[in-house]
Structures are given as C-alpha cells and as structure tokens.
Amino acid sequence: MTINFSPILKNLGIVGLDLLVIPLIFVALLTYLNRDTKKFLANGLGVNSELYLGFIGIFLHELSHLLMAVIFGHRIDQVRLLKRPHPNRLGADGQPDLALGYVNHTWNQRNWYQTTGNLFIGIAPIFGCALVLLGLTALLIPSLFHGMLALVADPFNLDWDGFVGALGGDSHPLIRWIVMILLSLNISIGGFDLSAADFANSRIGLIGFISIIAAITILLTLGNIAATYLRVMTAAIILLALILGYALLVSLLTNLVVRLAFHIKEH
C-alpha cells in the first residue's frame, strides 16, 4: 500500500494553524494588552481598581479554570472565584497577596488524560470569556451574531455578502450597544490576562494534545473522511477568531484610553 503524504501534510497544516497558531497569537496579544492595562490601573488607581473595573472578567477567568479542572478529573484543593487583593499581607508564596482569584488543583502525573488537561485548564479563560462574549452578542446584537454564522457557513469560502447582509437589518436600540460595550470592557480587562502560572500549566499538556490531534488527523485523512472534521474545526476557529478579534479591539482601545488618561493626569 502506497501512502500519499501530500494530503496528510496539508491537513496537519490546517489543524496546526487552527488549533495552535491562531489561538496562540490571540492569547499572546490579549494577555500582553490586558496585563499592561491592569499595570497602569494598579499604579494609577490602586490594585482594587482591577477588581472594580474587571470583576466579571475575573470571575469568568477563574470559573473557566475550575470547570476545565473538573472536566479533566483534577483534585480541587482551594477555590476563590473573586477576592479583594491585600498587598499588605503575605500570601502562601511569601509575596504580597495581590491575587484577585485562584483555583488550586492537583493531578496524577502518571495519568495522560489529567496531564494533557493542563493545557486546556491553563488557556480556558481565553475561550471561556470568548464564549460569554459570543453569547452576549447573540442576546444583545443578534444581527451581528447571525452575520457571523452566515460568514462561517462555508469556512473555506467565507460569505462576506451574507455577513454584510445580516448587519444591514440592524435595528437594535442604542442601549443594547452600550450594555454590550460596557460588559465587553469589564470581561476584557479582568478575563483575558493569562498569568505566568497559566502559561506554565499549559505547557505541561501541550505535547499530549499535539500527539492526539496529529494522530486523529492522520487516521481520518488515511480513511478519506477528514473533510467534515476540518470544515467544522475551521468554522469554529474562524468564529472564535471573530469574537477574539472583537475582544482584542476592545482591549486595545481600553489600553489606549487608560494610557491617555494617566498621561493627561501626570501633565
């Protein structure tokens, strides 16, 4: 039996782009921007400002960690989905207690499933907050949501006309846009900043994830049944990229406004 490696390599490239490259770019950019914004807020208004301006995002951030840890069978030791920081107190690590929430969990290092789960647990806030933003879009701005669905109906031939056509029917009251933007700001400030511990945790499960995804892709390609798998995956990632792109825009504008405000204040 002769194996044609061309479709295998092509499909592995599509999967790598969908599941590794695109999410990694958004994770890096969102983390950098929101971490920088929180630094300015903490320095200018105190550490509690992060809690006041991003409490929904913080709650969703920690809840995403918790749900993934439970799904992957980790033992949950301690959980605080939202807490006030205490810079004058020392935490368990001997450093000032600046945590706004935490999920402490342990796992069996000899269990492949639990170990691989660390990847999903570490990056869960990015996807959890994105899903909430997507749900808010469907609830508050349904024309935009339907336009996004129309766009990705054929992920390898994006329907921009369908997207624009759906937006053309937008007749939502201004208040809906205001509520959407305010909630997006809060979620972006508090939810999309992955900590160094989150990144370290994710790396633990990365090899296992790459191995299983590569194996599935190769087997489906050899069986000539990879088309639906790739179509669904690519549509989901494009939809995710749209909502993360929106979050990135909100994060960028927030960062610029905060920088400008403190620049004006100092001068």
N, C-alpha and C positions, 0 to 999 in steps of 0.2 A: 504493500500500500504506500503510495507516494503522498506525502503531506505538503500542501500548498501553504507556505508560511506567510505569503503576502496578506491574505485576509486576517490571519491571526495577529500579525503585527499592526495592521490597520485598526482592528477592533481594540487591541490593547492600548493603542494610542488614543482612541476616542475615550475609552474608560479612564485612562490616566489623566487626560485633560478634564473630563467631567468630575471625577471623584478626588483628584489630588490637586492639580494645578489651579483650577478656577476657585475652589474653596480656599486654598492656601493664600491666594492673592487677596481675597476679600478678608480673610481672618487677619492677615498681617496689616492691611490698611486700616481696618476698623479698630483693631487693637491700638495701633500707633496713634490714630487721631483721638480716640476717646480717652486713652491714657494721658495724652498731652492736655486735653481739655480739663480732665479731672485734676491734673497737676496745677494748672492755672487757678482753678476754682479753690483748691485746697490752700494754695499760697495766698490768694487774694481775699477769700471769704471764710477760710477755716475748713477743716475736714468735714464738718457737719453739712456743708453746702452740697457735697456729693450725695449725701443721703436725701436731702430735701429735693434736689433737682432730678435725682435719678432713682428714686425708691422703687418705682415699678420695675425698671430695668434690673435693679439689684435683686429684687425678689424673683423675677423670671430667670435671671442668671443662675442663682443658687438652686431654684426649683428644677431647672434643666439638668444640672449636675446630679441632683438627687434622683430624679426619675430614671436617668440612664444607669446610675449606680445600682438601683433596684432591679432594673431590667437585666443587667449583666450579673446579678447574683452577688454583688459585693455586700460585705457586712457594714452597716451604717453605725458608726460609733457616736458621732455628735453632729447635730444639725442646728443652724440658726439661719433662717432664710432672709432675715433682715435684722440688723442690730446697729446701735449707735457706737461709733468709734470712741475709744478712750485713750488719747495719746499720752496721758499722764500715768497710765498703768502699763505694766509689762505683760505681754502675752506668754503663752506656753514656750515660745521660742526665745524668750528673754528680750524681745524687741518691743517697742511701743505698740499697744493694741490699736491698730488702725483698721482692722477688718470690719467690713460692712455686712458680712455674712459669711458662712462657711458650711461645707459638707465634708466631714472627716469620714473616710471609709477605708476598709482594708479588703484584701482579696487573697485568694490562694494562688501563689505564683507558679504552681505546677498545673494550674487549670488554664488551658488555652483560651477557653471562652471568656473567663474572667479577665485574663491578662489582655486579650485583644480589646475587651470592653473599655480599657483605659483610654483608648483613642477617642471613642465616642463620648465618654464621660468628660474628657478634657475640653473638647470643642463643642459640647452640647449647647452652651449658651448662645453661640452664634446661630445655630439652627433653631433653637427654641424661641429666641426673640424674633427671628425671621418669620417663623410660623405664626406667631402672635400678630406681627405686623401684617402678614398676609390675611389673617382672619379679620383684622380691623379694616383692611381695605375692602374686603367682601361685605362687611357690615355697613361701613360708612360711605364708601365710594364704590358702589357695585359696578358702575360703568367702567372704571379703571380695572377692576378685577376681571370682568368679562372680557375686556380688551386683552389682558394678559393671557387669559385662557385661549382666546382666538389666535393670539400670536404664536403660541407653542403647540397648536393643534397638529402641525407638521413641523417638528423641531429641526428637520434638515432642509426646510424651505419655509422660513418664517413668514407669516402672513401679516405684513405691516399694514396693508389696507384694512384688514379685519380689525386690527388694533386701533387704528385711527377712526374707523367707522364706529366702533363701540364708544370711543371717547366723545364722538360727535353728539351722542344722546345724553350728555351730562347735564342734568338739571338739578343737581343737589344743592341744598341751601348752603350758604357760606359757613354757617355754624358747624356743619359736618367737616368741612376742610380745616377749620380752626381746631376742632377737637382732635382730628387726625394728626395734625402737625404737632400739637402740644403733647399728645400721647407718644408720638414718634420721637420727640425730643427727649422725653423722660426715659423711654426704653433705650434709646441710643446712648445717652450719657451713662446710664447705670448698667446696661446689659451686655454691650459688645466689647468690653475690655477683658481679654483673657490675661490671667496672671502668669508669672513665670512658672508657678506650680502647675497651672493648667497645661502649659506647653510641655513641661517635663513629663506630666502624666500621659499626655497624648502620644509622645514618642515611644512609650513602653509598648503600646498596642499597634504601632504602625506596621511593623513587619508582618504580623499575623494578618492584618487587614489586607495588605497588598497581596499576600500569598493567596488568600481565599478568593479575592476578586479576580486575580490573574487566572487561577485555576478554573473558576466558573466561566470566565470569558473564553478561555481556550477550549473548554469542553463544549460550550454552546456553539462556538464557531466551527469546530470539527463536525458537529451534528447539523450544521446549516440551519440552526434555529436561534441565531443571535439577533436577528433584525428587531423583533419586538422588544427584547431586553434592552438593546441600545437605544431604541426610539423612546421608550418610557423613561429610561435613565436620563437621556439628553433633554427631554421635555421638562423633567423635574429640576434639573440643574439650571436650565435657562430661566425657569420660573423663579428658582431660588436666587439666581444672579440678578434678576429684575428687582426683587424686593431688597436684596442686599445692596444693590446699586442705589436704590432709594435711601436706605439707611446710611450708606456712605455719603450721599449728598447732604442729608440732614446733619450727619456728624461733621462734615467739612464746614458747612455754614455755621454750625454751633461753635466750632473751634475758632473760626474767623471772628465771629461776633464777640466771643469771650476775650480773645486776644485784643481786639479793638477797644473793648470796654475798659480793660485794665491798662491799655496804653494811654487812653484818654484820661483815666483816673490818675495815672502817675505824672502826667504832664498838665 
